[in-house]
């Protein structure tokens, strides 16, 4: 596939896609980048601000699970 990140197989009924090793590495790098970015932003907050985020996150999860 384009970019070498996916491989595809198909028969008459379906098309299946899977990540290549390069695709898995790209996903891992992207997730790590987002984690690093978020951790650095959270580190800039006060303890009280982080506590606020934790409380709100719990509420959002409760709403999402309903």
BELMOLIN-V823483 format. One record per helix or strand of 3 or more residues. SS is the DSSP state (helix for helix, strand for strand). FROM is the first residue (numbers start at 1). LEN is the number of residues. If there is no record, write none. Layout:
# BELMOLIN-V823483
SS;FROM;LEN / SS;FROM;LEN
This chain:
# BELMOLIN-V823483
helix;2;3 / strand;6;5 / strand;15;5 / helix;21;23 / helix;47;19
